[in-house]
Amino acid sequence: MAGGGPPPKADEPAPHPPKDQLPKVSYCITSPPPWPEAILLGFQHYLVMLGTTVIIPTALVPQMGGGNEEKAKVIQTLLFVAGLNTLLQTWFGTRLPVVIGGSYTFVAPTISIILSGRWDDPDPVSVRFLDPVVVVPLSSEDAFSLRFKKIMRATQGALIVASTIQIVLGFSGLWRNVARFLSPLSAVPLVALAGFGLYEFAFPGVAKCIEIGLPMLIVLVIFSQYLVHFVKPGKDILDRFAVLFSVVVVWIYAHILTVGGAYSGKPPRTQTSCRTDRAGLIDAAPWIRVPYPFQWGAPSFDAGEAFAMMMAAFVALVESTGGFIAAARYASATATPPSILSRGVGWQGIAILLSGLFGTGNGSSVSIENAGLLALTRVGSRRVVQISAGFMIFFSVLGKFGAVFASIPAPIVAALYCLFFAYVGAAGVSFLQFCNLNSFRTKFVLGFSIFLGFSIPQYFNEYTAIQGFGPVHTGERWFNDMINVPFSSEAFVAGILAFFLDNTLHRNPEVRKDRGKHWWDKFRSYKTDMRSDEFYSLPFNLNKYFPSV
């Protein structure tokens, strides 16, 4: 018969059996490593999340009108809020070992707020009080500082309003109803492109200072993948702490190049990327400072900016769903029940709300790089990530000490991304083990969604890079962002497209198996698998008062 073939012989090799939980993980969610090892692993997670925490304010604060002092304070605030949100997510959200940090998804609407053109005083060097005769001259530095605070307050207002979309979808259970239609097949493009789709932040960042970034990438791979074979079995030191070893080695090497004058006379962009003394954070950071709500003043609100930020929050919601699924896989947990995903989304909405209240200048989402670190270390312990949250809060208060680590050159961070984003992408591909790859329907849904998941954002991003604005370009920036932001996200485009196709194309009992849906049926509800309590139950017996369904 066409497409068929002879039955398999008894001596033919059998395919690898699908696994509900990833095997060979050293420590799963509920099995923490010894305290000394857990503290080092937690510090490693802290180092990894610093990349996004530093890169986003470094790009945004100067455009807002802030200097090094404002940049240092924003980084401290972002770090402090990330620590709080990570603790809340690991205690009361999904309870997965995920870091909740800054997100590139919120950068575009923030830039639109910056460029709105309503921040410059008619008289930029003075402030007029109620009495028109009284004029207090302002220095140029004070004028820029005032502009920075105005923009920050507008960003706060937009984030506070935008947080409601995740809070409502999460805590109302609406996202639970959506997630129940998710199958292993539709999860593949979503999770895969949550990792692979961030390629533009990886090797292009390495290439900004190739003499530092490339050695970092090579050393990291050697430590984590090759040298481990020369270590006595059972001693997982090199692969488990490969990030610490490689960062220390290459950071010292980069510092030698800096003090040796290798970058003297080089263009400013090269010096910014390569030198270890150009971040300007150590001098600007205060010794001790505790971030607090409304530190920049009372938030201001604009309806258009709030709508644009709400769309960014929805895109971050979809991307973070992929991050949750990847983290559950690498923590050797069972598939995350829809009610737990919905609960996690609700608490991520609280995270965005806190970002708006404290004034981080950016929203919050699952840190994809930290999900990849779970794979590298094979440690999915919740306690390790909670310890990392302690480091975030500690170093955000002790500003000078935190600024030392935040001054790691960006190409070193980009080299880490090359490995961690790849791991998350591979987590998505691994869900194909539950699907029928000999089905043409499977091939269409998979290939079409992944291809357009790369192609559509590539068009939007390339258009924006060349023209200076997105393909949708009207007189209202907020409306432009509502269209351009979602179509610039690889994970969003691929995930939404795969979800739609998988749930609308000829569904029958045979197709259900092709989609791998029968493998996830037992996780459709929290109570249908006994293992859910082990991984996802709330602490302090709170499940009695807030039951999951």
C-alpha positions in Angstrom: 0.0 0.0 0.0 1.3 3.5 -0.8 3.1 5.1 2.0 3.2 1.8 3.9 5.9 -0.8 4.2 6.7 -4.2 5.6 6.1 -4.6 9.3 9.2 -4.1 11.4 11.4 -7.1 12.1 11.9 -8.3 15.6 15.6 -7.5 15.6 15.2 -3.9 14.3 16.2 -1.2 16.7 13.2 0.4 18.5 12.8 4.2 18.6 13.6 6.0 21.8 10.5 5.9 24.0 8.8 9.3 24.8 9.4 10.5 28.4 6.9 12.6 30.4 9.8 13.8 32.5 13.3 14.6 31.2 15.7 11.9 32.5 19.3 12.4 33.8 18.5 15.7 35.6 20.7 15.8 38.7 18.3 17.8 40.9 14.7 18.4 40.0 12.4 21.1 41.4 11.9 19.6 44.8 15.4 18.1 45.4 17.8 20.9 46.2 21.6 20.4 46.0 23.8 20.8 49.2 23.8 24.4 50.4 27.4 25.4 49.3 26.6 24.1 45.8 23.2 25.7 45.8 24.6 29.1 46.7 27.2 28.9 43.9 24.5 27.8 41.4 22.3 30.6 42.6 25.1 33.2 42.0 25.6 31.7 38.6 21.9 32.4 37.8 22.3 35.9 39.1 25.3 36.5 36.7 23.3 35.2 33.7 20.3 37.4 34.3 22.5 40.5 34.6 22.9 40.6 30.9 19.4 41.7 30.0 19.2 43.7 33.3 22.1 45.9 32.1 21.6 46.0 28.4 18.0 47.3 28.4 18.7 50.4 30.7 22.0 51.0 28.9 20.0 51.4 25.7 17.0 53.3 27.0 18.2 55.6 29.8 20.4 57.9 27.6 17.5 58.3 25.2 15.3 59.3 28.1 17.8 62.0 29.0 19.5 60.2 31.9 23.2 59.9 32.6 25.3 57.3 34.3 23.7 58.0 37.7 20.2 57.5 36.4 21.3 54.4 34.5 22.9 52.9 37.7 19.7 53.6 39.7 17.4 52.0 37.0 19.6 48.9 36.9 19.4 48.7 40.7 15.7 49.0 40.5 15.3 46.5 37.8 17.5 44.1 39.7 15.6 44.6 42.9 12.2 44.1 41.3 13.4 41.0 39.4 14.4 39.5 42.8 11.0 40.2 44.3 9.1 38.9 41.2 11.3 35.7 41.0 10.5 34.9 44.7 6.7 35.6 44.1 6.7 33.3 41.0 8.6 30.5 42.6 6.5 30.7 45.8 3.0 31.4 44.5 3.0 31.3 40.7 3.9 28.3 38.6 6.5 27.3 41.3 8.9 26.5 38.5 12.6 27.5 38.8 12.2 30.5 36.5 13.8 34.0 36.9 11.4 36.8 36.1 13.4 39.7 34.7 13.4 42.4 32.1 12.1 41.8 28.6 13.1 43.1 25.2 9.4 42.9 24.1 8.7 46.1 26.1 11.5 48.2 24.5 9.6 49.3 21.4 6.6 50.9 23.1 9.0 52.5 25.6 11.0 54.0 22.7 7.7 55.3 21.3 7.0 57.1 24.6 10.5 58.6 24.4 9.9 59.8 20.9 6.4 61.2 21.5 7.8 64.8 21.4 5.9 66.0 24.5 8.8 66.1 27.0 10.7 69.2 26.0 9.8 72.4 28.0 9.1 75.4 25.9 12.0 76.9 27.8 14.3 74.0 28.4 16.7 75.9 30.7 14.2 77.2 33.2 11.2 76.2 35.3 8.3 78.7 35.8 6.3 78.6 39.0 2.8 80.0 39.5 4.1 83.5 39.6 5.2 84.2 36.0 7.8 86.6 37.2 9.7 84.0 39.2 12.1 82.1 36.9 14.6 79.5 38.3 17.4 78.8 35.8 18.2 75.2 35.2 21.5 73.8 34.1 21.5 71.6 31.0 22.1 68.6 33.2 19.0 69.4 35.3 16.9 69.8 32.2 17.9 66.4 31.0 17.2 64.9 34.4 13.8 66.5 34.4 13.1 65.1 31.0 14.2 61.6 32.2 11.8 61.7 35.1 8.9 62.8 32.9 9.5 59.9 30.5 10.0 57.4 33.3 6.7 58.4 34.9 4.9 58.0 31.6 6.4 54.6 31.2 5.3 53.7 34.7 1.7 54.7 33.9 1.7 52.6 30.8 3.1 49.5 32.6 0.6 49.8 35.5 -2.3 49.8 33.0 -0.7 47.1 30.8 -0.3 44.7 33.8 -4.1 44.3 34.0 -4.2 42.2 30.9 -2.1 39.4 32.4 -3.6 39.8 35.8 -7.1 39.4 34.4 -6.3 36.6 31.9 -4.3 34.7 34.5 -6.3 34.9 37.7 -9.7 34.7 36.0 -8.7 31.4 34.4 -9.2 32.6 30.8 -5.6 31.7 30.0 -6.2 28.2 31.5 -9.0 27.7 29.0 -6.7 28.7 26.1 -3.8 26.6 27.3 -6.0 23.4 27.4 -6.0 23.5 23.6 -2.2 23.5 23.5 -0.8 20.2 22.2 2.8 19.0 21.9 2.7 19.8 18.2 1.6 23.5 18.7 4.1 23.8 21.7 7.0 23.0 19.4 7.1 26.2 17.4 6.2 28.3 20.5 9.0 27.0 22.7 11.5 26.5 19.9 11.3 30.1 18.7 11.2 31.4 22.3 14.8 30.3 22.2 15.9 30.2 18.6 14.1 33.5 17.8 16.4 35.5 20.0 19.4 34.8 17.7 19.8 38.5 17.0 21.0 39.1 20.6 23.5 36.2 20.6 26.3 36.0 17.9 25.7 39.6 16.6 26.6 40.7 20.2 29.6 38.4 20.2 30.8 40.0 17.0 30.8 43.5 18.5 34.1 42.6 20.1 35.1 39.3 18.5 38.4 39.1 20.3 36.5 38.8 23.6 33.2 37.2 22.5 34.5 34.4 20.4 37.1 33.2 23.1 34.2 33.3 25.6 32.0 31.1 23.4 34.8 28.6 22.8 35.9 28.4 26.4 32.3 27.9 27.6 31.8 25.0 25.2 35.1 23.4 26.1 34.4 23.7 29.9 30.8 22.4 29.6 31.0 19.8 26.9 34.6 18.5 26.5 36.6 18.8 29.7 33.8 17.0 31.6 34.9 13.8 30.0 38.3 14.1 31.7 36.8 14.5 35.2 36.1 11.5 37.5 32.4 10.3 37.0 30.1 11.8 39.6 32.2 15.0 39.9 30.0 17.4 37.9 32.1 20.5 38.6 33.2 21.7 35.2 29.8 21.5 33.4 27.8 22.6 36.4 29.9 25.7 37.0 31.1 26.3 33.4 29.6 29.8 33.4 31.6 30.9 36.5 34.8 29.4 35.2 34.6 30.8 31.7 33.4 34.3 32.8 36.3 34.6 35.2 38.9 33.4 32.7 37.7 35.7 29.8 36.9 38.7 32.0 40.5 38.6 33.3 41.7 38.3 29.7 39.5 41.2 28.6 40.9 43.3 31.5 44.4 42.6 30.4 43.6 43.8 26.9 42.1 46.9 28.4 45.0 47.9 30.7 47.5 46.9 28.0 46.2 49.6 25.7 44.7 47.3 23.1 41.8 49.7 22.6 43.6 53.0 22.8 42.6 55.1 19.8 39.9 52.7 18.8 36.4 54.1 17.8 34.0 54.8 20.7 31.7 51.9 19.8 34.6 49.4 19.9 35.7 50.8 23.3 32.2 50.6 24.7 31.9 47.0 23.7 35.3 45.7 24.5 36.8 47.7 27.5 36.1 46.5 31.0 36.1 50.1 32.4 33.6 51.8 30.1 30.2 50.9 31.7 30.3 54.0 34.0 28.3 52.1 36.6 30.9 51.6 39.4 31.5 55.4 39.9 27.8 56.3 39.4 26.3 53.6 41.7 25.6 54.6 45.3 27.1 52.4 48.1 23.7 51.6 49.6 20.3 52.4 48.2 16.9 50.7 48.6 14.6 51.2 45.5 11.1 52.2 46.5 7.8 52.7 44.7 7.2 56.1 42.9 10.9 57.0 43.3 10.7 59.1 40.1 7.4 60.8 41.1 3.7 60.0 40.5 3.0 58.1 37.2 1.4 59.8 34.3 -1.1 58.1 32.0 -1.8 58.3 28.3 -4.5 56.0 26.8 -2.6 55.4 23.5 0.7 54.5 25.3 -1.2 52.2 27.6 -2.8 50.3 24.7 0.6 49.9 23.0 2.1 48.6 26.3 -0.9 46.2 26.8 -0.1 44.6 23.4 3.5 44.2 24.4 2.3 42.6 27.7 0.2 40.2 25.7 3.1 39.3 23.5 5.3 38.8 26.6 2.5 36.5 28.0 2.7 34.2 25.0 6.5 34.2 25.0 6.6 33.5 28.7 4.2 30.5 28.3 6.9 29.0 26.1 9.5 29.9 28.8 7.4 28.1 31.5 7.1 25.0 29.3 10.8 24.9 28.7 11.7 25.4 32.3 9.3 22.6 33.4 11.0 20.3 30.9 14.6 21.0 32.1 13.5 20.8 35.7 12.3 17.3 35.1 8.7 18.2 36.0 5.7 16.8 34.2 3.9 19.0 31.6 2.6 22.1 33.3 -1.2 21.9 33.8 -3.2 24.7 32.2 -4.4 26.0 35.5 -0.8 26.4 36.7 0.2 28.2 33.5 -2.7 30.6 34.1 -1.7 31.1 37.7 1.9 31.9 36.6 0.6 34.4 34.1 -1.4 36.1 36.8 1.6 36.5 39.0 3.6 37.7 36.0 1.0 40.4 35.6 1.7 41.4 39.3 5.4 41.5 38.2 4.6 44.0 35.5 2.6 46.0 38.0 5.5 46.1 40.4 7.8 47.2 37.5 5.5 50.1 36.9 5.2 51.0 40.6 9.0 51.0 41.2 9.9 52.5 37.8 12.1 50.0 36.1 11.4 51.5 32.7 10.7 48.0 31.4 8.2 45.2 31.9 8.8 41.6 33.2 8.7 38.2 31.6 10.4 34.8 32.0 14.2 35.0 31.5 14.9 32.6 28.6 18.6 32.6 29.3 18.1 31.3 32.8 15.8 28.6 31.5 18.7 27.5 29.3 21.1 27.5 32.3 18.9 24.8 33.8 19.8 22.6 30.9 23.5 23.4 31.1 23.8 22.6 34.8 21.1 19.9 34.8 19.9 21.4 38.1 16.2 22.4 38.1 16.0 23.1 41.8 13.5 25.8 42.9 15.8 26.6 45.9 18.7 27.5 43.6 16.6 30.1 41.7 15.3 31.5 45.0 18.8 31.9 46.2 19.6 33.8 43.0 16.7 36.1 43.8 18.4 36.8 47.1 21.6 37.8 45.3 19.5 40.1 43.0 18.0 41.9 46.0 21.3 42.0 47.9 23.4 43.4 45.1 20.7 45.9 44.1 20.9 47.4 47.6 24.7 47.4 47.8 25.1 49.3 44.6 28.9 49.5 44.3 29.3 45.7 44.6 26.5 45.0 42.2 28.0 47.4 39.7 31.2 45.5 39.6 29.4 42.4 38.2 27.1 44.5 36.0 30.3 45.9 34.3 31.0 42.5 32.5 31.5 43.4 28.8 28.4 42.7 26.7 30.1 40.3 24.3 30.8 37.9 27.2 27.0 37.9 27.9 26.2 37.4 24.3 28.4 34.3 24.2 26.4 32.9 27.0 23.2 33.6 25.1 24.5 31.5 22.2 24.3 28.4 24.4 21.3 29.2 26.5 18.9 30.3 23.8 19.9 27.1 21.8 19.1 24.9 24.8 15.6 26.5 25.1 15.0 26.1 21.4 16.1 22.4 21.7 13.5 22.0 24.5 10.8 23.0 22.0 12.1 20.6 19.4 12.1 17.7 21.9 8.3 17.8 22.1 8.2 16.2 18.7 8.9 12.9 20.5 5.1 12.9 21.3 4.0 13.6 17.6 3.7 11.6 14.5 6.4 12.9 12.2 5.2 10.7 9.3 2.0 12.7 9.1 1.7 15.3 6.4 -0.5 17.4 8.6 2.2 17.4 11.3 4.8 18.5 8.7 2.6 21.3 7.4 1.7 22.8 10.8 5.3 22.4 12.0 7.1 23.7 8.9 4.7 26.5 8.0 4.5 28.0 11.5 8.3 27.8 12.1 9.1 29.2 8.7 6.7 32.2 9.0 7.8 32.6 12.6 11.2 33.5 11.3 10.2 35.2 8.0 7.5 37.6 9.2 9.5 39.1 12.1 12.6 39.3 9.8 10.6 41.4 7.4 9.3 43.7 10.2 12.7 44.1 11.9 14.6 44.6 8.6 12.1 47.2 7.5 12.4 49.0 10.8 16.2 49.0 10.7 16.3 50.5 7.2 13.4 52.9 7.3 13.5 53.9 11.0 9.9 52.9 11.5 7.9 49.7 11.1 5.8 48.6 8.1 2.7 49.9 9.8 3.4 53.7 10.0 0.5 56.0 10.8 0.5 59.3 12.7 -0.3 57.5 15.9 2.8 55.7 17.4 0.7 53.7 19.8 -1.3 52.2 17.0 1.8 51.4 15.0 3.2 49.5 18.1 0.1 47.5 18.5 0.7 46.0 15.1 4.5 46.1 14.7 5.4 44.7 18.1 3.5 41.3 17.9 4.7 40.7 14.3 8.3 41.4 15.3 8.3 38.5 17.8 9.3 35.1 16.4 7.8 33.1 19.3 4.5 35.0 19.1 4.0 34.6 15.4 5.0 30.9 15.3 3.1 30.1 18.5 -0.1 31.8 17.5 0.0 30.4 14.0 0.7 26.8 15.1 -2.0 27.1 17.8 -4.6 28.2 15.2 -3.6 25.6 12.5 -3.4 22.8 15.0 -6.9 23.5 16.4 -8.7 24.2 13.1 -7.2 21.7 10.6 -9.3 18.5 10.2 -9.5 17.1 13.7 -10.4 13.4 14.3 -9.3 10.6 16.6 -6.3 9.7 14.4 -5.2 13.3 14.1 -5.4 13.6 17.9 -2.6 11.1 18.2 -0.6 12.7 15.4 -0.7 16.0 17.5 0.5 14.1 20.6 -2.6 15.3 22.4 -3.2 11.9 24.0 0.2 12.2 25.8 -0.9 15.4 27.5 -4.5 14.4 28.3 -3.5 13.4 31.8 -2.1 16.9 32.5 -5.2 18.7 31.1 -6.4 19.1 34.7 -4.3 19.5 37.8 -5.9 16.6 39.6 -5.6 14.0 36.9 -2.0 13.2 37.6 -0.7 12.6 41.1 2.7 14.1 40.3 1.2 17.6 39.9 1.1 18.1 43.7 4.9 17.3 43.9 5.9 20.0 41.5 3.2 22.7 41.5 1.3 22.7 44.8 1.3 26.0 46.7 3.3 26.4 50.0 1.8 26.7 53.5 -1.1 24.4 52.5 -2.6 27.2 50.4 -4.0 24.7 47.9 -6.9 24.2 50.4 -7.9 27.8 49.9 -6.8 28.3 46.3 -7.4 25.0 44.6 -6.1 24.4 41.1 -8.4 22.7 38.6 
